[in-house]
Amino acid sequence: MSQLSEQGQAHGSAKEYINGLIYSLLLTAIPFFLVMAEIGSTQFIVAAIMICAAAQILVQLVFFLHMNTSSAQIWNTSSAVFVVLIVAIILLGSLWIMEHLNHNMLMGH
Amino acid sequence: MSSIETAKLNESMEMVDDQHADHHDAGGDTLFGFWIYILSDCLLFGTLFATYAVFSNSFAGGIEPKALFSLPFVLAETALLLFSSFTFAIAMLKANSEQMPEMKRWLGITFLLGLSFLVMELYEFYHFSHEGATFDSSAYWSAFYSLVATHGLHVFAGLLWMIILFFHFKRDGFSKDNKVRLACLSLFWHFLDIIWICVFSVVYLMGVL
């Protein structure tokens, strides 16, 4: 997102991108090996997958898209936060409604 | 907030911004517009993920994903996309310092990585269909193909865009328009990487549990 505030002059450096790549590879490898080796209970693995995915999205946003809370980027960041809220409502709302529907229809029970 | 107020606010924001960097221009507006498009694309994928989650156990007695998913194969796909995100970032650095041959080389590598990803995905679809998991096998597979193929279509669009940009850069060099185009594609490519991380975690890793 550095491009938005400074046309043609990214804040990023090669070193920053290499760090971003290493973090993303690590955060991909950890849940992969947990699943392959079946370490711990299913709930533990699901939680680990979710945490690693969320961490990796943050890594991508910060290292590759240079997202931050500076005043120059406040519109980019606030619009993104708004979309995250809407997506959360869509996801959780769908799952919640459909689960109750299944329960009341006595399906899968 | 009225549009006039918004315009005033933008103006004052730009004034603040100008103190730091005096080259804030229409390119920034284009990029912000493109950012809004990407966020609307997030809504599209959010809906597809919700559909997938709702149908995640609706196999209709047919073949289940556990029997088909090969995690090492998908890990290779993921690695291709992660590396392509990195090589695109390097291409952006080269574009910022106006090094044309290097920029083209890194963009070319990004293109090849993206193309390999797409080929692997198509092979996977072919393999799944061959094993009896087609688009109309069950609600699960319909949701699976809608989600994963929509991401694949986006990657395909990104690859087409890269080819077009090659011709643009060949014709006009590092013009202001071309730099804005490359910056938009950069946003798009990193966004596709983020969506794939979600697909890898939710569809593949959780699918085999």
Interface residues (C-beta under 8 A of the other chain):
Chain A: M1 Q3 L4 S5 E6 Q7 G8 Q9 A10 G12 S13 A14 Y17 I18 G20 L21 S24 L25 T28 P31 F32 V35 M36 T42 I45 V46 I49 M50 C52 A53 Q56 I57 Q60 L61 F64 L65 S71 A72 I74 W75 N76 S79 A80 V83 I86 V87 I90 L91 G93 S94 L95 M98 G108
Chain B: M13 V16 D17 H20 A21 H23 H24 D25 G27 G28 L31 F32 W35 I36 L39 S40 C42 L43 G46 T47 F49 A50 T51 A53 V54 N57 L71 L75 T78 A79 L82 F83 S85 F86 A89 I90 M92 L93 N96 K176 K179 V180 A183 S186 L187 H190 D193 I194 I197 C198 F200 S201 V202 L205 M206 V208 L209
